[in-house]
Each structure stands twice: as structure tokens, then as C-alpha cells.
Amino acid sequence: MSQSDADRNIIPNDIANFCRKQLNDIEKYEVLVHNWIPDVDFKFPTSGKRNLKFQHSWLRSFVWLVYSAAEDGAYCRYCVSFGSNSVGKGGHQNTNLLVQTAFQDWKKALEKFREHQKKKYHLDAMEDGQNFKLIYEKRKSDVISEIDKGRKKQQLENRHKLIPIVRAVLLCSRQGLALRGHRDQGSLSRKMPVENDGNFRALLRYALDNGDQALANHLNTAGANSTYLSYRIQNEIIDAAGKQITTNIVQRVNKSRYFSVIADESTDVSGIEQFSICARFVDKMDEYKIREDFLCFIPVEDVTGKGLANTLLTTMENIGINLANMRGQGYDGARAMSGKFNGCAAKVRELYPEAIYVHCANHNLNLAITHACKISSIRNCIGTIKEVVNFFRLSNKAGLVLKEKIQMSCPSAKQTRLLKFCETRWVEHLDSLSLFNDVYEHICLSLEYVDENNLKTIGVKPHALLASIKTPQFIMALTVVKPIFSIMKNLSVFLQKEDCDLSLCIDYANHVYDEINEMRCDSDLKFKSLYAAAKEMADKLDINLVYSDYANSAVVFVCDRSLICFRTISTSVFIIYSFVLLI
């Protein structure tokens, strides 16, 4: 069966792909070692009236000979790589055939091949090629190292000097410590400076005090500009370490074969849109383990679905990940990411159809909670709590009054300052709500004290806040919100675990479903327990809370909301379609 022209043209290591251009070391090694060789069953095309063709036996007779299927011709692998190095001015030797142009005159093949292998430029190219292979494969040092025997020794000494410097940089990076201080220039003194010169220099000083002789010798003999302590060297070390970490992660991802990409974009403190990219995969290096590893931040200017998709794919391809093995995409529900036609997920699936998009389950839960908290009574309650928290956090005098009130009631209390609300994850409000609920009485007493003593504060007047939080509606809403957020907080934490899987997610979500459904079924009983807790809070502050005013509204507060819903898409990939919080 003959080889078609289309098949010949797609051979990546065909010698014709490397001819007539300047080759780098990798390409030279490919030509010498990994060039394409036709197998014994390969059918060489015939030419001329006599139907002559290339003979497979010639490859065994002339070790330098290679055949190009793309051009149906012969080349010399050594002369293609190194012939130009030997033939130059005054050489008077034509390197066209077998070097620049494919040889195709099969009638004179043996004659021309024997003639070629005697030429001086061919012999020189053979010698250069053999030396190159030894150096490239680390079996022989390069010429510079052979001439200068002291170079290797100097390299080892320089590396040894850098070890404590690199170790200090990596320690600060791993621990999240700032490297630089107020004054961190000039030579490193063993004496403790008056002004803080940073953690990096402090660690080096600690190493010197503990007898690091190699570092001491380096600093004593190094010139003013060769200590390797500058911020530029620090940044280079951090950059090199980051690239090495990314390379290791990419190797793990590619070895695991199939993976999913997790990405999100947000604006950093400098106003630049940053695209964070992570990979989720089953690690097979040491043991089978699910991992979610951060790959990189990449700034983006085009925040459309197409622009984000291009940035995502280009970045992952540049760091070496095999995109053909991508099987999943995990983003939030923003239009630019999840749009059906022009979203990032849709654009990626046009190129990689098997990469199924799944809306982040925890983000979906957060959206549902946000939607549920739009109920007027709940919205007003949470808004009022935020204002009270900001009042005590921004006013030092008010904060001290609250701290004093709490410590008078409970001297062993560790948390005496109200917690700020998380602006992005609503389910994270639980900690703030729980503390507010626990110290509600002290908050009211503190606001009364601040108002009666006319303490200067910033923002809202204390008497207005006090009036807002002492209403029966506020107390009932606060009592209802806390247990609901408690249920959802555990689910939110579970959905963020990197080792959670489909079955565990379903089991946990069904458990929450059953718990909320139980609240619906026993709505009257549940409301009585909530009312009892609210009544206890109100009685401490002489607030009139009448059961009949709220008994008929029990469904509104507790039960009249859709439950958590789950849907399974046709590909059997679990997706939490919507969360609507029960309030």
C-alpha cells in the first residue's frame, strides 16, 4: 500500500522540516537522534521511465543518510545540522545537494553518496555532530569547561554561597513574611540595626550568629556589588521558585491526564483585573489523591467571554498543560463566564467539547442566600446589624463602652469586638450574627450609655440605632436568621473542600434538605421554639413581644420558601441548579 502525499506531509520529524534554516540545539538533537526513519514496509514512490526509487538498504550502508517522505529525497543529517559551520569563505565546496536540496537522482545514488562522505565539510560536520551529542547528553563537558578546569569549581562555590540566601528567601515566602524593611541596602552587619532592615536580612544575621561559615566567607570576600542581597536578586529567586513550583504542578496535572480548570476574575487593590487559574485533578505521583492547585494569576484587559476564554487557554498552553485532556470547567455564574453562547465556558467548549461547565456549587448557594435575604424583614435586619457593627468598630469610644459592658457580665470573654460582615459570601455572616445575638443585651445597654452621655461618635446617631434594634420585628428576624445560617454554613464549608465528590455532596445536601423539610412540616412547633427564644431576648430589655402578632406570620418567617433544589444534567454531572434559602 503506497504512502499518500497527505500522510507524508504530516510527519513532524521529517528531515525536510529542518532544512534551509538556522537550528537551535533542541532541533539539532532531533535531527541527529530522533529523525523520522521509514519502516521496512514503507513503499517508496518511483520516478522516471525506469521507475527507480530510494532503497531502504542505503540507510544501513550510510549511517548519515536520511530519507524525506515530504520531498521524496535524501539528506545528510550531519551536514543539515553542522555543514554550514565547516564550509565558508574559501571552502570551494558546493553544499547544495544532500544539505540544502534533497538528492533525487537514484540512478547515481551510490556514486554520489560515496563521493559525499569523503568531502571535508562532511567529515567536519560528522565530528561536530558527535561532539554535540556527547555534550547535549551530559556525557562530555563543553569546550569552555574543558579549557577552563576551574570553572566547574567556581560554579559549585557560587552555588554554595547562594544556598543560605535562597533558603532565607524561600522561608519568608513560605511563611508569608515581608522580605524588606525600612533600610535594607548596603553591606550586612552582624550588629542589630537601629531601624528594622527586614526579615530577609534578619534571617541571614541569624545564620551568621549560628556559625554559617560559607555565608560569612562570601560576605567578607564579596565586593560591594556582588553580595547577592539586593531586592533584584530576591525577586529573581522568587520568580525562579515560582516557575519551578508551577512546572511541578503542570507535570502532575499532565501525568494524571484528565483534569478540570477552575477560574475566576476580580479586581486587585491596584485596580487591575486579575484572572486566577487553578487545576483540579487526581494526583498519581505519590498516591491517588484529589488536588486543587493554584497555577497563576494573569492580568486581563478584555473581560468578555471570548477574551477570558482566549486568556485562559493561551495561559494554560504556555505553562505546558495538555488542553486536550480538559474534562471540566468550574466558574461562577457571571454572564461573561457562563453565557450560553458568548460566555467563557461556551467558547472553551467550542474547541474542547468534553470540557463540561459546572456552576460553582458554593457560589450558587451564596446566590440563593442573597436572593432569600431580599425578604424585607430579613433585609432590614441584616442592614441594621451592619450599621450597628460599623458604629462600634469605627468609634473607639463606643467600642470601649461595649467591651466594658461585656467584661462586666462575663470577665472571661475573649471576643469583645463585633465582627465585620463578609461582603462577598453571605453564608459567612454566621459568625457576625452569632456574636451579635450573644451580646445583643450588651449592645443595647452600650447604645443607651453612649446616647445618654452624649459621647462623640462618627456616622449614625446611637439613639436611632437603638430604636431600630429594639423593635419586635428586628428581634424576631434575628432569631430566625441565626439557625438558618447555621445550617447553610456547614453545607458551604463542605462544598469548598477540595476532596469532596459527587456522592458526598448529594448526601450532605439531602441531609440539609431533610432538615429544612422537617422545619416546614413542624412549622407551628418550630415557630414556638423560635418565639420563645425571641421572647427571652425581649423580656430582658422590657420589649413587648406578643405571640398573636407573629403566630399567623409563622409561615412567612419560617416556612414559605422553596427548598433546596437539585438537578442532574444529561451528562450525569451533578450541578446544584438553585438554592433558595428557607426563611
N, C-alpha and C positions, 0 to 999 in steps of 0.2 A: 504494500500500500504506500503510495507516494506521499511525501510531506507537502502540504499546501503552502502557498505563499503566505497566507494569513497566519498559519502556525509558526512559520519561520520568523516572522516579524515580531512575535511577542516573546521571544526568548530573551530574558533580561540580561544574561551574561554572555550573549553573542559578542565575539571579538570586534565586530563592526561597530558596536556601540561605544567603543573606547578609542577608535582610530581618529586621527586628524584633530586631536585636541590635547591640551595640557592636562595630565593626570595628577591627581593627588596621591598620597601614599596608600590610602584605602583602595582606590581604583587600581593602582599598580599591583597591589597584592591580589586583588580579584582576578586581574588578567593573568598573573603568573600561576595562581594556585586554583582558583575557582572558575576558570573559564569553561564555557559550555563545550562538551565533547559528545559528538553523536554516538549513539549506541550501535551495536553490531547489526541491528535490524533497520537502521536508518537507510532510506532509499535516496541516494544522491541523484540529483537531476542530471540528465545527459545534455550534450551540446554538440553542434557541428554535424557534418554529414556522417561522421564515423561514430556518432553517439558516445563520445568519450565523456568520462566523468571522474570525479575525485575518488581515490581509493582509500578505504579505511586502513589498509596496511601501511600507508605513508605516515600515519600518526605514530605508529610503533617504530618506524625506521628513523624518523626525525623528531626528537623529543621536543624541539622548539616549535614545531608546526601546529597550527590550529586551523580549524575549518569554520567559516562563517556561513550559516544557513541563510541569513538575510541577504547576502550578496553572492552566494554560491561561489566563494573564492577562498583562497588560503592566505594566512598571515603568519608572521613570526612573532610569537608572544613577547620575546625579549626585546626585539627591535621596536615594537609598538610602544613598549614602556620606556626603554632607555636608549633607543637608537639615536635620538636627537642629541643625547649627551656626548656621543662619540664622534659624530660626523659634523664638522663645522667648516670654518674657513680653511681652505687648503686641503680639505679631505679628498676632493675629486672623486667621490664615490656617490652614485645615484642610489638614494634610499626609497625610491618610489614604490616599486613592486615589493610585495610582502610586508611593507611598512606603512606607506601612505595609501596604496592602492591594492585591492585584492588581486592575487595571481589566479588566472583562469585558463591559461594555456596548458591544458592537461597533456597535450602531445609532448611538450618539452618539460614536463613537471620534474622528473627525476634529475635531468641535467641542470635545471635552474636551482633546484633545492640544494644539490651538491655544491654548486657554484656559490650560492648564498652563504652556506655555513662556513666557507673559507674566508669570507670577507672580514677585514679587520674590525669594521664597526659592529659586525655581528658578534665577533668574539669578545669585544669590549662590552657590548650590551649583555652578553651571557654572564660575564664576570660581575658586572654591576648588579644584575638581577639576582644572582646567587648570594652576593653580599647583602643585598637589600632584604632578602627573605630571612637571613640569619638575624639581622638587626631587628626586623619587624617582629619576629617571633621570640625576641629576647634571648636568643641563643648566642648573640655576639654583641658587644658594645659598639656604639657608633664610632666614627673616625675621631671625633673630637675627644671622646672619652678615652680612646686608645692612646692618642697623642699625649693628653694631659692626665697622667695617672692620679694626680692629686684632686681631680675634680670630684670624683665619687666621694672621697673622704670629706671634701668641703661641703658637698651636698648633705651628707649624713650629719655633719656638725651643725649646719644651718637648720636642718630639720629638728635636731635635738634642742637647739636654742628656742625654737618656736613652740615646743611642747608645752611648757608652763604658760605661755602667753595664750595659746589656743585653749588650753584647759580652763583658764580663768574666763575667757570669753564665753565658752560653752556653758560653764557653770552659771554665769549671770543670765545667759539666755534661757537655760532650762528652768531656773528659779524665777524668771520674770523680773529680774533686777535691772535697774538702770546702770549702764556701764560708766557713764561720765559724771563728773562732779562740777563744782564751781571753777576750780583751777586744775586742769589735768594736762598741762603742757610742760615740756621740758623734761629734764632727767628725773629718774625715780629716786627719791631719797628714802633711806630707811627710817628717818625720823618722822613721827606723826606730824603731818602738816597742820597749820593753824586752821585753814579752811578745808572743807571736805573736798578731796580730789577724786571721789567716785569709788564705786565698788570694785572696778577692774584693777585699779592701782592698789587698793587695799588688799585684795587677794594676792597680788604679786608681792607686796610688802610682807604679807603673812608667810608666803613661801620662802622668802629670803630669811626671815627670822627663824624658820624651821629647818634651815640648812640646805636649801636648794643651790648647790654649788654651781651647777651648769648655768642657771639663770644669773647667779652672781658674776660668773666669769664673762658671760655675754654682756651684761650691763657695764662691767668695768672696762672691757676692751672695745665695745661698740662706739662708733662715732656719734656725734650729735644727731645725725640724720639716719642712723641705721639701727635704732633700738627696737623697731617694730612695735612701738607702743601708741602710735598716733591713731586718731579716730578713723583714718582711711584704712589702716591695716585691720582695725577692729571690724569695720564694715565689710572688708573683703573676706575675712574669716567667717563672719555671719552669713554672707552670701554663699560662700563655698559650702558651709554646713547645710544651709537650706537646700541647695541644689542636690547635695548628697542624700538628704532625707527624702526629697521628692523622687529622686531616682530609685531609692529602695522601695518606696511605696508603689511606684509605677511597675517595678519588677514583680512585686507581689500581686498587683492587680492583673497584670498580663499572665502570670503563672496560674492564677485562679480561673482564667479565661473569661467567664461571664461576670458582668458587673452592672451596677446601676449608678447613675450620676445624680447627685443632689446639689442643687444650686439655688442661690438667692442673691438679689442685688439690693443694696442700700447705700445711702449717702454717709460718708465718714465725717469726722469733725471738720475737715478742711473743705467740705462741700463737693468732694469727688465721688462720683458713682462707682462703687466697688462691687465687683461680681465675685462672690465666694463660690468655689467649686470643691466638692467632696466626692469621694467614691465609696460605694458600699459593695462589699464582696466577701466571699468565703476564703479566708486566708489558708493556704495549703503549705506554707513554708515550714512551720514547726508542728502545728496541729490544726485540725479543722476548726476554725473559729470565725464567727461573723465580725467583720470590722467595718467601721465608718471612719475613713481617714481624710483629713483636710489636704487638699492638693495645692491650692494657690488662691491669692487674690489677684484680680485683673481689673484695671480701670476700664470703664466703658463710656463712650460718648453717645452711641446710638442705642437707646433703650427701647426700641421697637422689638417686636417678636423676632423679626428677621435679623436685626442687628445683634440681639442677645444670642440667638442660635449660632450665628457666624462666630461670635466671640467664644462661645462655649466649645464648639467643635474645633476651631483653629487652635485654641489654647491646649486642649487635651491632646490633639495630634502633635503639637510642638513638643510637649513634655514626654511623648513616646507611648501614649496609651493606644491600644488597638481598638478603634471605634467600632469595628465590625462585630465585636463581642458585647456591645452595649445592649442590655435587655430591659432596662428600666430607666425612667426619669421621675425625679421627685422634686416638685416645686410648690410654691404657694398658688393661690387661686387668682392672682392678679391677671388682668386681661392680656398683658404683654407676655405672660408665661403660659397661660392655659387656654388662650383663644383658640377656638375650634379650627379656624382657617389660617390666621396670621400670627398665632401665638408661637412662642419659642418651642414648645412641645410639638406642635403641628409641623413646624419647619424641620425639626430634627427627624421626625418620623417619615418625612418625605424621602430622606436619604437612608434612614435606618428604621424600616417598618417594624422590626421586632422590639424596638425600644418603647415599651408601653409607658404612658404617662399616668402617674398616680398622684392625686392631690394630697399633700402632706396632711395626715390624719389629725395631728395635734393642731395644725393651723385651722383645719376645718372645725375642730372643737372650739377653738378660740373665736371663730366667726359666729358659731352658734350661740355661744355665751354672750358675745357682743350684741347679737340680734335679740336675745331674750332679755337682756338688761335694758332694752329700749322701752319696756313697760314703765309707764310714768312713775308709779310709786317706787319701783326699784331704781330707775334712773335718777330720780330726785334724791333718794337715799345715798347712793354712791357718790353723786355730785356733792352733796353736803359733807360727807365724810372726807372727801378730798380737800375741801375748803378748810375744814377743821384741822386736818393733818398739816396742811401748808401753814396755817396760822401758828400752830405750836412749833413747827420746825423753823420758820423764818423769824419768829420773835424769840429772842433769847430770854427775855423776862417771863413771857408766858410759858416757855419750855421749862424754866426753873421752877415755876409755880406748880406745874403738873408733876414734875419729878418729886417735889417735896410732898405733894398730896399722896402720890403712890407709895413713897417710902414710909410715910406716917402710917399707912394702912398695912403695908407689907414690907418690913425692913429688909427682907432677903431678896426682894425683887431685883432681877438683873436687867430687865428691859424697862426703861423708864422714859423712853422717847418713842413717839409714834412712828410707824414705818411708812415710808413713802410708797404710793401706789405704782406698780409697774405699768408703763404707758402702752406697752405692746401686747403683753399676754394678760388677758383679763382673768384667767384662772389663777394667776399669781397674786390676785387681790386677797386670797385667803389669809395670808399671814397678817396683812394690814387689817383686814376685817376682824380676825380673831382677837388681835391685840386691842383694837378699838372696842370690841364687845366686852372684853375682860375689864377694861379700865373706864368703861362708859360713865360710871358714877363719878370717878375722879375727874374726868374731863368736864362734866357739868359743874362740879364744885370749883374747878380751876377757872372756868369761864366766868362764873359768878364773882370770884375773887378779883380777877383782872378787871371786870366791869365796875365793881363797887369801889375799887381803889384807883380807878382811872389811870391804870398803867399804860404808858405809851406803847402802842403796837403798830405793826405795818399791815395795811390792807383792810379786810372786813372788820367791822366793829364786833367785839365779843358778845354783846347782848343780842345781835342779830343771829349769830351762830348758835347761841344758847337757845333762843326761841325755836330755831329750826330743828335742833336735835331733841327737844323735849316734847315734840308733838307725838300723839299716839300713832300716827301713820308712819313716822320715822322709826319708832321702836319696833312696830310690827314688821316693817320691811327688813330692818337689821336682823331680827330674829329669824326671818325666813331665809335670807340670803346666806347666812353662815353655813348651815348644814348642806345646802345645795352646792356651794362652792367646795365644801369638804369632800363631797362625793366626786366631783369633777376633777379636783386636784390630783387625786390618786390615779385616775384614768389618764390625765395629762402627763404625769410623771412616767407612767408605764409606756405610753405611746412614744416617748422620747428616748427610750432605751435602745441602744444600737443592736442588742441581741434579741429583741422581740420578734416573733414570727407571726404568720397568719393565724394559726390556731390559737395561740395565746392571746392575740388581740381580740379575736372573736369571743373567747371565753371571758375575758376581762370585761369587754364591752357589754356582753349579755348579762354579766353579773350586775353592772350598773343599771342596765335596762330593767332587770328584775327588781332591783332596789327601788327605783323610781316608780315602777308599776305598782309595787306594794304600797307606796305612799299614795298613789291615786286611788287604789281600791279601798284603803282605810283613811280616806281624806278627812272625815269628821274627827276620827280619833287622833290622827296626826296633827290636825289643826289645834285640837285641845291641848296637846303637849306643847306646841309652839306658843299658843296663847298663854299657857301657864308660865313659860319662861319669860315672855314679854311682860306679863303682869308683875312678875317678881322684880324685873328691872324698873318698871314704872312706879311701883309702890315705894321703892327706896327713895324716890325723888318726889313723892306725892303727886304723881301724874295720874289723872283719871283715865283708866283704860277699861271700857265697857265691852263685855263679850258679845252682847247682842249687836253692837255696831259692826262687828267683824265676822260673826258666825256665818252670816249669809254670803260673805265675801271669801269664804274659805277656799272655794274653787279658784277664785281669781288669784289668791296668793299662793296656793299650793298646787293646784291640780290642772287648771285649764290651759295646758300647753301640750303640744305634741311631744311624744317621747323621742328618744334617740332612734334614728333610722339607719339601716344598713342596706346596701345594695351590692350585688355581685355582678360585675360586668362579664360580658360573654367570654372573655379570655380566662375566667376563673381567678383573676387577680382581685384581691379584696380591696375595696375602696369604701371608705366611710362617706356615704353620699351627703348626709347632712346631720348636724347635731342641733337640736332645738332644746334649750335648757328648760327643765320643768320648774316653774316658779308659780 
